[in-house]
């Protein structure tokens, strides 16, 4: 039997054991403040009560559009980065495809 997988498994188990031990010791050694001090939770120093936040609403449509743009530009940056050693046609093709995708998304967003 090869020693590589066994050493890898043992090092994983040992690292998990050390991590759990550090976490447990940190929980035992940390200070516990049982007393509820309301002044520490108020973010304003002037004595005003902070506004009550009932519910945080996220506009999922806007979030989705943002993630699509991020994905497009992320893939575009990666493709451009790996294509500099290739002919000039590849980066130009990638740029045109990304430009068309962004323009399509902008046009579709205005129609909604």
C-alpha positions in Angstrom: 0.0 0.0 0.0 1.2 3.5 -0.8 2.0 5.8 2.0 0.8 9.0 0.3 -3.0 8.6 0.9 -2.5 7.4 4.5 -0.3 10.4 5.3 -2.9 12.7 3.7 -5.7 11.1 5.7 -3.7 11.3 9.0 -2.8 15.0 8.4 -6.4 15.8 7.7 -7.6 14.1 10.8 -4.9 15.7 12.9 -5.7 19.2 11.5 -9.4 18.7 12.3 -8.5 17.6 15.8 -6.3 20.5 16.4 -8.9 22.9 15.0 -11.6 21.5 17.3 -9.3 21.7 20.3 -8.4 25.3 19.6 -12.1 26.1 19.2 -13.0 24.4 22.4 -10.2 26.0 24.4 -11.1 29.4 23.0 -14.7 29.0 24.2 -13.6 28.0 27.6 -11.1 30.8 28.0 -13.2 33.7 26.6 -15.0 36.1 28.9 -18.7 35.7 29.2 -20.7 38.9 29.8 -24.1 37.8 31.1 -25.2 41.3 32.0 -27.4 43.0 29.3 -26.1 46.5 28.8 -28.5 48.4 26.5 -26.1 51.3 26.0 -23.6 49.2 24.2 -26.1 48.2 21.5 -27.1 51.7 20.6 -25.0 52.9 17.6 -25.5 56.6 18.2 -23.5 58.5 20.8 -25.9 61.5 20.9 -28.6 59.6 22.8 -31.0 59.2 19.9 -32.8 56.0 19.4 -31.8 54.2 16.2 -34.6 53.7 13.6 -36.3 50.3 13.9 -35.7 48.1 10.9 -38.6 45.7 10.5 -37.7 43.9 7.4 -34.9 44.0 4.8 -36.2 43.5 1.3 -33.8 42.6 -1.5 -34.9 43.3 -5.1 -34.1 39.9 -6.6 -34.5 41.1 -10.2 -31.9 43.7 -9.7 -29.6 41.3 -7.8 -30.0 38.8 -10.7 -29.1 41.4 -13.3 -26.0 42.4 -11.2 -24.9 38.7 -11.0 -25.3 38.2 -14.7 -23.2 41.3 -15.4 -20.6 40.1 -13.0 -20.5 36.7 -14.6 -20.2 38.1 -18.0 -17.3 40.4 -17.1 -15.6 37.8 -15.0 -15.6 35.2 -17.9 -14.6 38.0 -20.3 -11.6 39.0 -18.1 -10.5 35.4 -17.9 -10.8 34.8 -21.6 -9.0 38.0 -22.4 -6.2 37.1 -19.9 -5.6 33.7 -21.4 -5.9 34.9 -25.0 -3.1 37.5 -25.1 -0.6 34.8 -26.4 -3.0 33.9 -29.2 -3.7 35.9 -32.4 -5.3 39.3 -32.3 -8.6 37.8 -33.6 -9.5 35.9 -30.4 -9.5 38.8 -28.0 -11.4 40.9 -30.5 -14.0 38.1 -31.0 -14.4 37.8 -27.2 -14.8 41.5 -26.8 -17.5 41.7 -29.5 -19.4 38.8 -27.9 -19.3 40.4 -24.5 -20.3 43.8 -25.9 -23.3 42.1 -27.7 -24.3 40.3 -24.5 -24.2 43.5 -22.4 -26.1 45.5 -25.0 -28.8 42.8 -25.2 -29.2 42.8 -21.4 -29.4 46.6 -21.4 -32.1 46.7 -24.1 -34.1 43.9 -22.5 -33.9 45.6 -19.1 -35.3 48.9 -20.6 -38.3 47.0 -22.1 -39.3 45.5 -18.7 
